[in-house]
Amino acid sequence: MRRCAILLTALLPAIAQADYGSVRVDEVAAVYDGDTFTATISEWPPVIGERIKIRISGINAPERRSRCDTEAEKERERELAANARIYLVERLRSTDVVELRRIERGSFFRIIAEVWADGENVGHEMLEAGHALPYVTGQSGQAWCGL
């Protein structure tokens, strides 16, 4: 029993970071903010593929519900969040093929994945356009405050 526990402890980080491959998105149902949207993937069973939340890996977009300290910072982040969301809506809705690559499971039952639109990495585009910052673990709550 102890060997099993030791083996599981050693394997858990690898299991948590498993890459589940890639898949084509059939429908972008809704865009929540600049790094999270809801999609339907028909090749997956409906219980997991219908209206599943997707978070774009590697980026941190401004939050609609800002956690900044001052009202001015909150208002600025909300404005940036609205712009990032509009950018992502237009980008995903104007493309022929949306694909998820390097799929992982994240918190809140979300999928975390690289998002590709017509062969272009949407996360990289969001960074280049200034609609996102590189994701840093533990920093997401106030990354946009003071900018």
C-alpha positions in Angstrom: 0.0 0.0 0.0 2.8 2.4 0.9 4.5 1.8 -2.5 1.3 2.6 -4.2 1.0 5.9 -2.3 4.6 6.8 -3.1 4.0 6.0 -6.8 0.9 8.1 -7.0 2.6 11.0 -5.3 5.4 10.8 -7.8 3.0 10.6 -10.8 0.4 13.2 -9.8 2.3 16.2 -11.1 2.7 14.4 -14.5 -1.0 13.4 -14.6 -2.1 17.0 -13.7 0.0 18.4 -16.5 -1.1 15.8 -19.1 -1.5 16.9 -22.7 -4.7 15.6 -24.0 -3.9 16.4 -27.6 -5.9 18.7 -29.9 -9.5 19.0 -31.1 -11.6 21.2 -33.4 -14.2 23.4 -31.9 -17.6 23.2 -33.6 -19.2 26.3 -32.0 -18.1 29.2 -29.9 -21.2 29.7 -27.8 -20.1 32.6 -25.7 -17.1 34.7 -24.8 -16.9 35.6 -21.2 -13.7 37.7 -21.2 -10.4 38.0 -23.0 -9.1 34.6 -22.0 -12.2 32.5 -21.3 -15.0 31.3 -23.7 -17.6 28.6 -23.9 -17.5 26.1 -26.8 -19.1 23.0 -28.1 -17.0 20.1 -29.3 -19.1 17.5 -31.1 -16.5 14.8 -31.2 -16.6 14.6 -27.4 -19.6 13.2 -25.4 -22.1 15.9 -24.7 -21.5 15.7 -20.9 -18.0 17.1 -21.4 -18.2 18.6 -24.9 -21.3 20.6 -24.9 -20.9 24.2 -23.7 -17.6 23.6 -22.0 -15.5 26.5 -20.6 -12.2 27.0 -22.3 -9.4 29.1 -20.9 -6.6 30.2 -23.2 -3.3 28.9 -21.8 -0.4 31.2 -21.2 -2.2 34.5 -21.0 -3.9 36.6 -18.4 -6.5 39.0 -19.8 -8.0 41.8 -17.7 -10.9 40.9 -15.5 -14.5 42.2 -15.8 -14.7 42.0 -12.0 -11.5 43.8 -11.1 -9.8 43.1 -7.8 -7.8 46.4 -7.9 -7.7 48.6 -4.8 -8.7 52.0 -6.2 -11.9 52.8 -8.1 -9.8 54.4 -10.9 -7.8 51.1 -11.3 -11.0 49.1 -11.3 -12.5 51.2 -13.9 -9.4 51.1 -16.1 -9.2 47.3 -15.8 -12.9 47.0 -16.7 -12.3 49.1 -19.8 -9.4 47.0 -20.8 -11.4 43.8 -20.1 -14.2 45.0 -22.4 -11.7 45.7 -25.2 -10.0 42.3 -24.8 -13.4 40.6 -24.9 -14.5 42.4 -28.0 -11.1 41.5 -29.7 -11.6 37.8 -28.8 -15.2 37.7 -29.9 -14.3 39.2 -33.3 -11.3 37.0 -33.7 -13.1 33.7 -32.9 -16.3 34.6 -34.8 -14.5 35.7 -38.0 -12.5 32.5 -38.3 -13.3 29.3 -40.2 -11.4 26.8 -37.9 -10.9 27.1 -34.2 -8.7 24.4 -32.7 -7.6 23.6 -29.2 -4.1 22.2 -28.8 -2.1 21.0 -25.8 -5.3 20.5 -23.8 -5.1 20.3 -20.1 -7.7 20.2 -17.3 -7.8 23.3 -15.1 -9.8 24.5 -12.1 -13.5 25.1 -12.2 -13.9 22.1 -14.6 -12.4 24.3 -17.4 -10.3 23.2 -20.2 -7.0 25.0 -20.5 -5.5 25.0 -24.0 -3.7 26.8 -26.7 -6.4 28.3 -29.0 -5.6 28.4 -32.7 -7.8 30.3 -35.2 -7.2 29.5 -38.9 -3.7 28.3 -37.9 -2.8 31.3 -35.8 -2.1 31.2 -32.1 -4.8 33.4 -30.5 -3.0 33.7 -27.2 0.1 35.1 -28.9 -2.1 37.5 -30.9 -3.7 38.7 -27.6 -0.3 39.3 -26.1 1.0 41.2 -29.2 -2.2 43.3 -29.4 -1.8 44.3 -25.7 -5.0 42.6 -24.7 -3.3 40.1 -22.4 -0.2 39.7 -20.2 1.8 36.4 -19.9 0.2 34.2 -17.3 2.1 34.0 -14.1 0.9 31.5 -11.5 -0.6 33.2 -8.5 -0.5 36.7 -10.0 -3.8 36.7 -11.9 -5.9 38.6 -9.3 -4.1 42.0 -9.5 -1.9 41.7 -12.6 -3.6 44.6 -14.3 -3.7 46.9 -11.3 -1.4 50.0 -11.6 -0.9 49.6 -15.3 
